[in-house]
Amino acid sequence: MNKLVSGALIAAVATTTGCGSFDREAREANPDPCPNIIVLQEAARAIEFDGEQQLDDVAYTAEITDVTTRCRYFGENPIDAEVDIRFAFGKGPKGAKGEKLFKYFVAVTKRDSEVIAKNEFIVPVNFDGDRIVVVKKEDIDRIVIPRFAEETSGLNFEIVVGLSLTPEQTIYNRSGKSLKFPNLQ
């Protein structure tokens, strides 16, 4: 899946995951590290209810389980980054069989400052037959982050990812509530 996102910035309390640099050419390594990759903690999971906020009324769930990034830059060139996002999607007792669309975002920010760019993406998930859990990986093939000078390090930027939530889902996540799934091991 080929997708393009141009530079962005979001300051957030988040979970940081791994980053790997790679050479544009075998002989030219990045002068500095990649931008930090951050999963916005309050947007790392989503629960869609059909009724009350209880286990029996869960329609769908979504969770970001892992994020990795690779980047390359040298000289005065912009930072070229790639992001891989792994998701786990679930269908609860009130979910329907068939396709369900989930939304997520990728943003680039100046570190602890302003958003430079933000794009939203859709992941189609198919809950056919008895499938109640689907694991998927989304690849963002190119994020271009402009640098103002050769000395501008990737550490001046952050790549922030999260699920696109409704106001109700955001309130639920901020409340610290959790559901226990007794049949999962």
N, C-alpha and C positions, 0 to 999 in steps of 0.2 A: 504494500500500500504506500504510494508515494505522496507525501504531504509536505507543504512548505509553510514555515512560520518565520516571520521576521521579528527581530529583537523585541524584548519586553521586560518589565520589572514589577515584582510584588514582594513587599516585606511581609513575612509571616512567621508565626511560631510553627515549626514544621519538623518533619523527620527527614534527615538527609541520607541518601543512599550513594552507592559507588559511582565513580567516574573514571573513565579510562581515556588517555590521550593516544592518538595515533599519528603517524607521520603523514604529511601531505605527500612528500617524497621521502624515500628511505633515508636520505641524508639530512633532512631538515626537520628537527623535532620542535614541538611547541616550546616557546620561550618560558611559559608559565603554565600552571594547571588550568584545567577546564573550569567553566562556571560551576558553582555548586548546583546540584539537582535536588529539588525539595518537593516532597509530597505534603501539600497543605493538610495538616492534621485533621482539621474539622471537615475536610472534604475528601478524606481517604476512604470513606464508606458511605453507603446510602441504603436506607430501608424504605420501601414503598409499602404502605399499609392500605388495606381495603377494609376500613372500619376502625376499631380501636387500636391503640398502640400496644398490642399483645401478640404473642406468638401465633395464635390461631388466625390472626388477621393479616399476616405477612403475605404480600403479593410477590414482591421481588426484592432481592438484595444485590448489592454491587460493592466490591472492595478492590482497591489498588493494592496488589500484593508485592510488587517489586518494580523499581525503576532503575534503569542504567543509562549512561550517556557516554558518548565518545565525541571528541572534538579535535579539530586541527586548526592551527593558525600560525602564521609566521610573517615576518616583515610587517608591512602596513595593511595586510589583507584582513578582512573581517573574520570572525570566528565562525567556522562551519561546524555545527553540532548535529548529532543524531541521537534520538531518544527512543528507547524501547520500554514500553509500559506493559506490565502483566496485570491482568484482572481475574477475579473470580466472581462469577455471577450466579445467583441462586433464584429458584422459583419456589415460593412458599405455598401454603395450603390454598391461598386465594389467587394465586397466579394462574394464568391460562397457558395452554399449550400453544406452540407456534412462536413466531418472531416477536421479540421485544427490543426496542431501541433504547440504548443508554447513551448519555452525553458526558463528555469530559472536556477539560480545557488544558491548554499548555500556554504559559505566559513566560515572557522574558522580562526581567526587571534589572534595574541598576540595584546593586546590593543594598538592602535595607532602605530602599527608596521608591522611586516611581516605576510604574508599568511602562515599558517601551512598546510592547505588542502583546496581544492575547488572541488566541484562536480557539474555537470550540469545534469538537469533532463528535461524530456519532458512531457507536459500535452496535451493529446488529447482532443479536444473540438469539439462537434458535433453541427452544426448549421442546424438541420433538419427543414423542413416546414418553418414556418414564424418566427422561433426563431432568434432574432438578438442580444440577451444578454444571456450569460450563466455564472452563478456563480458556482465556484468550490472551494473545499478545498483539499489541498494536505497535507499529514501527513508524516513527516520525522521521522520515528520511533526511530532511534538511531544515535546520534552523539557522538563519543567518543573523549574526549579532554584529552590528557595526562597531568598529573601534575608532577612536579619534586620533590615535597615534600609535606608533610601533610599540611604545612602552605600556600601552593599555593592556593590562592582564585580564585573563578570563575570570579571575577572582573578583573583578569589579561588577560581575553580573551574576544573576541566579536564573535558573530555569525552574519554574514552579508548575506542578501538575496537580489536578484534583478532579473529582467528579462534579458535574454541574448539578447543584441541589436546588430543590424548592425551598422557600422560606421555612416551611414546616420541617423538612429534613435537616436543615441547618440548626434549627432550635433543638430538635431531637438529639443531634450529635453533640451540641454544646452542653446538653443537660447531663451527659455522662451515662445515660441509660444504656443498658445492654440487654440483649435477649440471649437466653440459653437454649441451645438446640440439643435436646436430650438424645436424639437418635444418631447424632454424628460422633464419630470417634476420632 
